[in-house]
Amino acid sequence: MVSRNLSPDALSKIESAKRSSGCGEYVGLTLDEDTDQLFVLANGATVHNSNVYIGFQVQLDLTGIFMHGKLPTLKISYVSLFRSHAWQKSHESLILDLCQVLDNELLPLQIDTVQKEAIHPRKSYKMTSSAADITCFASYKWPVSTPSMLTDGGDRMDAGTTQKYWVDVQLRWGDYDSHDIERYTRSKFLDYTTDSMSIYPSPTGVVIGVDLAYNIYSAYGNWIPGMKPLMQQAMAKIMKASPALYVIRERIRKALQLFSSEPTESYLNSTNYAELFSHQTCWFVDDTNVYRVTVQKTFEGNLTCFPVEDHQILTEHGFWSLSQVQEHFETHKTLMIACHVDDGVLEYHPIVAEDVTIDHGVHDLVEMCDADADMSLMPTSNHRMLLRVGSSLGVVSKESRPPLEVHTAGSVAEKGLQDKTVDAQFMARFAVG
């Protein structure tokens, strides 16, 4: 594949540029007409990097990706990855996730209000200046530390006090020679807090940098008590669970054709654990966040979810349960099942009996009960429900009740253990019973 797509002279120039240090060098790279787009994208971080350039620097539309010169094949791949404003949506998703994290920690951090700032639509890919995405207002004055990295320890809160604290989220697309996210985040904080074009509500805040190419993150800035450990935990979860980042990762996987064509491997046990240390590539599939629930809208317009008696899958014959699928494979070799591809387009793809796996997972059950009212509920700890959660909901007025919000069963149970007056109101309908 390599010899067909890039000439030996071009490959030697790229390899020499990778090994060289110091200033960048000009590489005259010519791609054949039948260049394999898959190969170019897979080696994009090497072909397109800060020390190997072809012509002038150009920023791709609606993204923060900078390219040097014209590489049409690689440019087409990048544009496809970030179609439908994916760069801007990823930035917005990260901000909303951080707002939710801060809203849940108002009392521990002594925050009075968390304000999501109104930002310009092009803020996520404007690299010459910046502004605050989130502003926190203190119940009292916070002591503030001197600027430090997210991973640094031993912060001393001796840099004064403040009543406003801001968070600025910066996205970037790293390359082979420049993907040190900590250095990048630190330079952005120092640049934006000292120039005259950036707008921040106070001198104290933090810049969070996320590299979408390498799926890494860091943060640099001032810290208030409790903020650094919260950000460490929150960003680790957000990078894994953010729907917008998941869409970009799936587009990259699809563009690079990263899928397994081999039959499903057996479960890990005492007899085959040695295979983990062989030279063969192993795939680990985590399905712990797959919920067996259905969602319906009530008469009042609220969304309720309830367990179903058995999970069903959409096939060419309609919705089938596991038993129907197994019966089908007793007399047939393949079955067409529905899959959502290309941003929601429904297509049918064939599977064979070996593709069907049954997972009897161990679930962490949480019991929530009221002995006086003879009521009991036992969902899994990560089960999400639409609830009103607050103290003594039965005696407060309807106007004073908290709004319906999505909570996990584990978080509701934890709040109940901390405060015995906490109630949870919800509507549920079960398939059986």
N, C-alpha and C positions, 0 to 999 in steps of 0.2 A: 504493500500500500504506500509506503514512504517513497520508494523510487518512482512510483507512478505519478504521485501528486506533486512533489517538489524535486527540483533538479538537485544533483549532488552538490553543485556550487552553492545553491541557496541554503541547503542544509548545513554545509560547512561554515557558511557565514553566520548562521544562527547559533551554532554550537560555539564558535569562537567568541561571539558576542556574549553568550551566557557565561563563559569562563573569564572574560575580561572584567577588570575592575576600574573604578574611576569614572571618567566622563563617558557619555554615550557615544556610539559610533553609528555612522550611516550604513544601512544595508539596502542594497538594491535587490528587492525580492520580487520575482515574477512568478505568478501562478499559472498553470496550464488551464486551458479552457474546460477540461474535464476534471478539475480539482474536486476532490472528495470533501464536501462540506463538513462531514463528520470529523475527518482528520484535522481540518483547520480549526474547528471549534475546540476539539480535545487538546490541541496544542496552542490555543489562543493566548494563554498566559505567557508562553515563550515567544511566539511570533510577535505578539503585541505587548511590549513592555516598555518601561520608562528609559531603558538604556539602549534600546534598539528602535530607531525611528526612521520613518520614511516620509519626508516632507514636513508640512506644518501640522501643529496640533489642532484638532477639531473635536468639539464636544457633540456626541450624538444627541439628537432631539429627544426631549422628554426623559433623559437619563443623566446620570453623573459620570458616564463613561467617556474618557478622552482617548481619541485615536490619533496617531501620527501618520498622516497621509491616507491614501485610499487602498483599503483592502476590502473589496466589495463582498467577497464570500464571508469574511468574518463579520463585517458590518451587518449583513443580512441576518446572520445568526443572532447577533446581539439585539437587533431590532425585534426579531421574533420572540426572544426571551422576555422582553419588557413591553410587549404589545399591550394594548388596552390600559395604558397608564399604570403599569405594574410597579414602576419605581415609586411614583407618587403614592400609590395605594399601600405599598410596603411601609413607607415613612408614616403615613397616617395610622396604619395598624399598630405600629410600634408605640406611637404616642398614646393611642387609646388604651393599649394594654398597660402602659406605665401609669396613666391616670387612674385606671382601676386599681392597680397595686397601691398607689398612694391613698386613694379613697378608703381602702380597707385598713390603712395604718394611721388614721388621723390622730387617735389618742396616743399611741406609743411615740409618735414623732412630734407630738404637740403642734399639729397643723390645724389651723382654723378653717381654711378653705383651700381647695386645689382648683386652679383655673387653667383650662385649656385655652391657649392663646389663639386668636384668629391670625393665621399666617397666610402669606401669599401662595397661590397654587404652585408657583415655580420655586418655592423656597427649598424643597428637597434636593434640587439639582443646581441651585445657584451657589457657586463655590467661591465667589468674591466677597461675600458678606453673609451675615446670619442674624438670627433673632431667636428669642426664647420660644420654645414650643409649649412648655408647662411652667406655671408660676405657682409657688406655694406661699401662703401667707401664714405667719406664725401666730399662735395663741399668745405666746410671750416671745421675748427675744431669744434667738438661738445663738449659742457660741459657735464659732466657725473655725475650721482648721485651715492651715495653709494648703495650697494646691498639691495634690498627690494623685497617684494612679489608683485605679480600682482595686488592684491586687496588693498595694502597699499596706503595711501595718504600722501600728504605733503612732497614729495621728494625735496631735496635741491641739486641743481647741483653744488656741491662744492668738487667733488672728482677728479678734474683735467680735462683734455681735451683729445680727441682722434680723429683720422682720420679713424679708422677701428672699426667696430662694428659687432659682430658675433651673430648668433642664432643657438642654438643646440636643436634639438627635441629628446626627450626621451620617449619611450613607455614602459609601464609596465602592468602587470596583477595582480591586487590587490586581496586580500582575506578578510575574515571576520575580522581578527585581524589587518590587515595592509592595509588600503586603504586611509590613510591620504596623499593625493597627494601633498599638500603644504609642508609637512615635507619631503616627498620623494624628491621633486624637489629641495628644499633648500640643502639637504644633497648631492645630485648629483652635484650641482654647486660648493659647497665647496670642495668636493672630487676631482672633475676633474680639477678645476683651481689651485689646489695645488700639484697634483702629477706630475711625470716626464714622464708619458706615453701618456697623452692626448695632442692633438695638437690644439691650438687655435692661430689665427693670431694676436691677441692683448689681453691685460689683461681685456678688457671691452667687455661684452656681456651678454646674457641671456640664461638660460636653460628653455625650455618649456616642462613640463611633462604632459603626457596624459595617463590616466588609462582606458584601453580598457574594463576591466571587469565592472567597475562602470560608464563608460562614463562621466568622470569628468576630469578636467584639471586645471593646475596652471602654474605659471612661477616665476622664481626668478633670480635676477641678477642686473647688472647695467642698468640704463635707460638714454636715450638721450631725449631731448625735443620732445614731441609729440608721442613718441613710446609707452608709457604705455596705454593711451586711445585707440590708434589704435589697439594694441594687444588685449585689452579687447573686443572691438567690433568685430575684425576679428575672434578670436578664438570662440566666441559665435556663429557666423555664420558658421564657418568651421565645428564645431562639429555636427551641424544639417544637413549641405548640402554636406559634403564630400562623394563622391560615394564609396570610399574604406571602410570608417567606416559604411556606410549604408549596404554594403554587409555583414560585420561581424555581425551587429545587426540583419539582416534578417536571417542569419544562426543560430544565437542564438534563435530567435523567432521560427524558424522551428524546431530546435532540442528540444525546450521546448514545442512545439505544442501550442504556444500562438496565438490562433485565436478564433474568435467569431462564434459560431454556431447558435446564435439566429437571428431572423429576424431583418432587418434594422430598427432602431428606427426613429421616426418622428423628424422633425426639432424642434429646441428649440423655444418655444414661451411663451407667458404670462401665459398659462394654465398648462404647464408641467415643468416649470423651477424648481418647488419644488422637482422634482425627482432627481435633481443634489445632493441634500443634504440627500438622503436616503442611506441605507446601500448597495444598489445594485451597482455593478461596471458599470460605464459608459465608452463607447468608443467614442473618438473624432477623426474624420477623416478629415485631412486637404488636400484638393485637389486644393489649390490655385496655385500650381506650375505645373499644367497639361496644356500643351500648345497644342492648336489645330492647328498644323502646320505640313507640310511634308517637307522633306529634299531631294534635288536632286543635282547631280553633273553637272556642266556646261561644255561646250566644252573646256574651259580653265583649267578645273580641279578644280575649286572652288566649295564650297558647298553653295547652296542657300536654304533658307527656305521661304515658302509662306503659307498663310492661306488656309485651305480647306473649301469647302462649308458646309460639315457636317462631324462630326467625325464618323468613322466606326470602327467596332470591328470584329476580325477574328473568325468566327464560323466554325462548321463542314460543312456548306454549302458555305463557302467563306466569303468575307467581306460584312458585313451587316451594314446598318445605324440604328439609333434608331427607326425609324418608322417601319422598317422591323422586328426588334426584338419584338416590341410591337404587330405587326400583328401576329407573330409566336405564342406568348403566348395566343392569342385569341382562338387558336385551339389545342395547345400543352401545356403540363405541364412543360417540361424541355427543355433546349437548351444547347448543348455542345459548350463551348467557349475555345479558345486557351490560355494557360498560359505558361510563361517561368519559369521553375523550374530547380533545380540542375545545376546551372551555365549555363543557356541558353538552356537546353533541352526543346523542345516544347511538351506539353501535353495538352489534352483536358479534361475539367472538366465540370460537369453539373451545371447549375444554374436554379432557378425557378423565377417566375415573381416577387416575393417579393425581390429578390436580386438586381433588377434594380432600381436605384435611379437617379433622374434628379435634377441637381444642377444648379439653375439660379443665379450664383454668381454675385456680384457687382465688376466690374473691374475698376481699376484706370487708366483711359485713358490719354495718353500723346499725344499732338498734335505737330507735327513738320511740318512747312510749310514755303514756300518761296513765298511771295505775288508777287514779280516781275516775277517769272517764272511760276506762276499759278500752283504750285505743293503743295500737301498736303498729309500727312501721319498721321494716328492716331492709333498707337498700344497701347497695355497695357504697363504699366511702367516696368513690369518685363519680357517683351518679348525680347528674345535674337536674335540679328541679326549679320550677318557677314558684317562688315563695314570697310571703311577707314575713320578715323576721324582725322582731322587736320586743321590748319589755311590756308585759301585761296588755297584749293586743285586745283582749276581750273587754276591757273597761275603757279604752281610749275611744275618742270620737272618730267617725269615719274620715273626717278631714285631717286628723292628726296621724292616721296610720301611715306607715312607710309604704313606698310603692312596691309593686311586684317586681322582683329581680331574680336573676338566675343565681342559685347557690348550689354548692356541692353538699351532699349529705354529711360528709366529714366536717366541713366548716360549720354547719348548723349544729351538729352534735357537740363540737368543741365550744361553741358559744353557749350552749345549754349547760355544759359542765362549769363554765366560768360564772354564769349568772342564772340562778334558778328561776328568775322571773321572765326569762326569754321565751316567747311563743313563736311558733311557725305556722302560718296559715297557708293552705294550698288546696287545690282541687285535683282530684285524681279519679280515674275510672279504670278498672282492671278488666282484662279480657275474661277472667274466670273469677267468680265469687261476688 
